[in-house]
Each structure stands twice: as structure tokens, then as C-alpha cells.
């Protein structure tokens, strides 16, 4: 296990103009901590991982594992991957097709010439539940089995830190959940340090000790899954961790509107900026035939149904409010009643509790409700 420190890391790729993949990134990952880099394609998370692993060379900055520097642009130090005491679990599994599972798992031990590794292959195979696969070849395994073997290979040499590059994205939904649970269980038992890259927010929330939300090569927010989920510091973060519904509130006379829909209820509003954007999750929203069918004390407005889809235990309904397309996840008790017969073009009432929404200014930073105060960079990186 190793504490990993990143200071002032930058990386550009040639082009006209050059692409900034990492922009002066600094981060510390504690010994035994499971950190997830989360963000959309192009945000710099995979390039960051590859720089940490020695698979890409940064332009500037310093990387250290424990007390050892592995990269320092000022001294031109750049250790190769095999000199960094790392394990890697790839998206594509990257198993040697001509080797048995046993030999694939044992490869890092052989490459590092470990003399103290007697029984480690069998021990790790048992931990990932693939003992009965040791004499098979990768082509004889399912995707889930191959990923478990790749996980065993990444862990077997007991490296200082393990890097995961979107390791579950090639698995179907059921296998993805099972392997994710296995990774979480193994981290709890073995306590290895890990950096895990994904664009899947559900995966990130389930695995991370800390989340690092990235945007254009920089850190947008760092925090525990609970902190990021409940208190996103910007619209960018809110959108990415599930608050996909966007309601731009504007003043019209003495009231508020979203587009041409009047908003009823007690909504805090920032008059200095002339508007507030409310962000809301689909399962925190309600729809009903009339205002009388809703609980009291909610914020509400009229909306028009666009489409609805059956989801088993819920129904997903898309509605239009002004120019905004809004997603509402309707509970089983509702869809078995009136919501089951929703038709496109039908008028409904949309509502939510003020406490379930988060509010943002025109600059995209979150507002502290009732004060007009914005989160600054120190809050974003705290």
C-alpha cells in the first residue's frame, strides 16, 4: 500500500490547437484509499491514470509513490511502469491468449522476480473465485470470468497501488454489478490503494472512498460520495451525478416562470443575478393530474407529457416545461393507476420539494440558498 502524491501535473497532445488533457492537476491519495476519477469522455481522467502508471509522459509536474518520486519534469525523472510497483486492470482485460489462467495471474510475479510468492497465485485465484479456471485459456472464459482473472493478475504481486481503467464497461449489467461488488469486497479485505477511472456515476458512488470529478483536465470537486451526491458545487457536477433536470427560473412581474409556465410555491430567488437554475433528480420529482392531487408545500408548475416508458418497478416519464425536457421517475403505486395511461400531449402538474433541489447562479456555481453566496475554488477543491 502506498500514498500517492500528484503535484502540478500537465499534459498536452499535439494538434492545431493543442489539446489540453491535464491542466496543473494536484491531488493526494492516501495509503489504502480507493479514489475514483469520474467524468465524461475527454475530461482527462484516463490520461491522468496513464500518466500515473507510466504509460504516458506528462509535460510538467511531479508524481511520487510514498517516499519515492516516479516522475519529476524538473529533473527528467520518469520511471517505467515496471519500476513503479503498480498493478493494472484494463477495460479490455489484456490477458495473454497463449497462457493459461494460472500463467496469466503469475506473470507479474515472474516479471518482478519475486522469490517470496509461493502460493500467491492460488490464494488470489481463491479470492476472486476462479480456482477452477486455473488450467483454462482466456478464450474458454466468459467476459465476467476474464475480468476476475484480470483482477487477480493486478493484485497478485501485491503492488503499492492498483489502477483500474474502466474495467467493467465491457460487461453486461448483471455481471457489472457482480464484479463491482467483488472489487468493493476485495478492497475492504485487502486494503490496497487504488485509482479507478469510470464515467459511470453509479459505479463511482458504490466504490469510492473519495470521488474526484474532472472537467477539461482539472479537478471540479473532490469529496466523499455522500458529499458530492448531496452537495455538488457546480451545475457541471450536479448534472453528472444525476441531477439532470434543469429548471431555469426567471422573474416575471411578481412571480417566477420556467419558460411560459408559471411557478407556484415558495422558491428562493437570486435577484442580483436575475435568475436561478434549479437542478433536480428524476426520482425527486412528482407529476399529478391536478394540483389537488399533490401534497401541500411543494413547488409546482404545469407541464406537457412527451413520452413514457415502463420500467418494471417504476415508469419513466418525460415532460416539457417551457423549452426544458424534464425526466420524472414515477413510483409503482402511481403508474399502476392514472400514470399508466399517460399520452403524449397530455397536460399534467409537475412538482418538487424545495429541499430536494440545488440552486445555481448564471455562472454555474452553486448558491447557498438564501444568501447569494457562491462556492469559490477553495470550496471546490476542499
N, C-alpha and C positions, 0 to 999 in steps of 0.2 A: 504493500500500500504506500502511496506517495502523495504529498501535497504538490499540486501543480500550479505554477505561477506564470501568468502571461502579462507582459508589460509593453505597451506601445506598439502592438503588432499591426503591421500594414502589409497589404498585398494588392498589386495591380496586375492586370493582364493587358498585353499589348493590343492596340486597336485604335481606331480613329472615331471618337476619342477613346483613351484607355478606359478599361472597366475597373472601377474600384471595388474589389471583392471584400477586403478587410480594411477598416479605416481607424487606425490608432486605438485598437482594442486592448483593454486591460481587464484582467479577471483573475481571481484566486479560487482554486478548487481544493477543498480541504481533504486531508487524509481520510479515506473511506467514504467520501461523499459521492452521491450519484447526481450528476448535473446534466440536465437536458438542454441542448441548444434547439430552440424552436423558432420556426418562421417559414415563410413561403419560399418557393424556388427563387434563387437569385439574391437571397438576403445575406449570404456569406457564411452560413453555418457549416456546410460541407468543406469549403475552402479552409475555414478555421480548423476543423478536425484534421484535415490533411496536412496542414502546417504543423500541428502539434505532433502528428505521427511521423513527420519527416518525409512525407510523400510529396509535399510542395515546399518550396523555399520562399519564406517571406522576404519582403523588401527591407523592412526595418523592424526593430523590436528585439525582445528577449523572451525566451521560454526556459523555465527551469523545472526539473522534477526533483522535489526535495531540495537537497543542497547542491545538486549538480545542474549546471547550465547545459542545455542540449542545443540551444540556438542563441546566438548573440550577433546581431548585424554589425556592431561596433568592432568586434574582434574577428569577424568572419567565421565564427564557430558554427558548425552545422553538422551534428551527429546524424548518421544514417539511421533508418528505422531499427536495424538490428542492434544499435548501440543505445537505444532509449528504454529498454526494459518495458516494452508495451505488448499488449495483446490487441488483436483486431478482429472484429466480427463484421463482415461485409454484407451488403444488400444482396449480392449475387452468390453468397455462400463461399465461393472461391475454393472449393475442395479440389484436391488433385484427383483426377478421374482414374489414373492408373494405380492409385494406392487404396488399400483397404481403409475402412473407418479407423481401425487401430493405428495404422501408419499415419493417417491424416492427423489424428489427435496428437500422436507422438512427435510430429515434425518439429514444433517449436522447441521441444526438449532436446532433440538431436541437433538442431541448428545452433542452440546456445551451449551445447556440450555440457549439459547439466549431468553431473555424476551422482547426484543425491535424489534422483527422481524415480526410484524403484516403486512400482505400484501406482504411480500418479495417473497413468492412462486409465487403468481400471477404476480407480477412485473417481476420476472426473466423469467417466462414462456412466458410472452408477448415479452420480449427482444429476446428470441430465437425462437419465432413463434411456440409455442406448447401449447397455451391456450386450444385449442380444444382437446388436448390429455390428459388432467389432470386426467380424470377418467378411462383411459385405463390402461392395464397392458403391460409390456415390450414385451411380446410375440405377442401382437397385433400391434406392431410398425415395420416399416421398419428400415433398418440399419441407414439411414440418420436421421430418427426421434429419434431413440435411442441415437445417438451421440449428438443430440441437447439437449435431456433430460440430458445426462451425463454432458454436458457443463453447463446447468442451475444448476445442483446439485453442480458442482465445484465452481460456482460463488456465490451461493445464500447466504452463511453465511458471505460474504464479507471478505474473508481471506486476510492476509498480502501478500501472494504470491500464484500463481496458477502454478501447474506443469502439463505439458501435455506430456504423454508418447506415442508417435507415434499415436495420436488419429484418424488419417484419413486413416491409412493403410488398414483397412478392408472395406473401401467404394469403390464403382466403380468410374471411372474417373470423371463423371459428378457431382456426389454427393460430391466427394472430393473437387472439385473446389468450389462448392456452400458453403460447410461448412467452408472451408478455408476463403472464403470471409466474411462469417459471423463472424468468430473469429477475423479477422482483424478489422471489423467494430465495434465489441463489445469492443475491446481493445481501439480503438480510442474514443469511447463514455465513457467508464468507467475508463480507465487509470490504470488498475491493473498491478502489477508487475508479470512477467511470465518467466518461464523457459520451453522451448519447445524442445523435442527431436525428431529428424527425420533423415532419411538417404536420403530424397528426396530433391535435391538441389533446384528445382523449388519452392517447398513448403517453404523452408527456406528463399529464396530470397524474396518471396512475403510477409512473415510475420515479419521478424526480424527487430528490430531496430539495433541490433548488432548480427553478426554471430561469433560463436566460433567453429572453425574447430579442431576436435580432432583426435589424432593419437597415438595409443598404450598408452592410459591413460594420455597423455599430450596435452597441447594446441599447435597446429601448427600455427594458425593465428587467431587473433581477429580483427574485423573491421566491418564497415557498409557493407550491402550487395553490394553497389556500389564499395567500396574499395576492397573487396575480389574478386568480379567478374572481375574487371578490372586489379587488381594488385596482383595476387597470389604470395606468397613469395617462394613457392617451387613447384616442379613438382607434389608432392602429392596433394596439394591444387588445382593446375591447372586442374589436371585430374578429381578431384572430383566435381569441379564446372563447368564442361562442356568442357574444353579444352582437349578432349580425343584423338585428333590426335597428334601423337608423331613422329617427324622427326629428327633423329639423323644426324647431318651434320658433315662430315669429310672432311679433306683436301686431295685432290688427285692432285698432280702436282701443277699447278697454280690455279686450280678451286676447287669447292666443289661438293660432291656427297652425296646422300642418298642411301646406298647400291650400286647398279650398275647404278643408274640413275644420270646423270649429272644435276646439278642445275644451272640455268641461272638467272641472276639478281643480284642486289646489296644486299648481305647478310652480316650483321656484323658477325665476327667470332672471337672467343677467342683462339688465337694460343697458349697461355700459357697452357691451359688445353688440347689442341689437338682436341677439338671438342665442339660443341654446340648442345643442344637439343631445337628445336623449338616446341612449343605447340600451337595448333590452334583449334578453334571450327568448327564444320561441316558447319555451315551457313556462316562462313567467308572464305570458300574455294570455288574455281571455277574449273570447268572442261570444256574443249572445244575440238573440233576435231583437230585443229591445232593451233600453236602459233599465227597465223594471226587473229584468231577469238577472241583473248583476248585483253583487254585494255593494253596499254603500261605501263611500270614501275613496273610490277609485278615480283615476284619470281616464277619460273616455272620449271617443270621437266616432263618427260614422265611417264606414269603410265598405268596399265592394269586393265580393269574392272573385278571385281569378281562377283558382283551381283547388282541388282537394285530392288527397291520396290516402288510401287505407294503409295503416302501419301495424296492424295486429293489436297491440295494447294501446295504441293511440291513433289519431288521424292528423296528418299534416295538411294544414290549410294555408293557402297563400291569398292575401288580400291586398287591395290597393288603397292607400291613404294619400290623397294628393297625387304626387308623382312617385311616391315611395312604394316599393314592393315589400310587404311585411309577411313574415312567416309565423304562424301560430300553431303550436302543438296541442291538440285538443285531447283531453283525457278520455279514457274508455267510457266513463259514465255519461259523458256528453255526446260522444259520437254514436253511441247506441240509441240516442234519442234524436233530437232535431238536427244535429250536425251531420248525420248520415245522409241526409237528403239535400245538402248544400249544392247549389247550382252556380256556375259562372254568371256574374252579373247581379247576383242577389245582394241586397243591402243587409249589413249586419252592424252591430256595435262592437267596437274594439276597445279594450280596457286593460289597465295595468296599475299596480300599486306603485306609488312614487318611490318607495323604499327599494323596489326591485330594479329600478333603472339607475344608470350612471350618467352624469351630465358633463358635457364637454363644450369648450368655447370654440369660436371660429378658427382658432389656431390649432385645434385638435388636441389640446391638453385638457386633462380633467379638471373640472371646477369643484372646489369644496363647497357643497351646496349651502347656500345662504350667505356666503362670504365674498364671492367673486375672486377668491384666491386660487392661483393656479399652481400645479406641481411644477417645480423647476427641475433642472438637471440633477441636482443633488438628491431630490426625491426619486427620480427615475432610476438612479444607479445605487440607491441605498440598499 
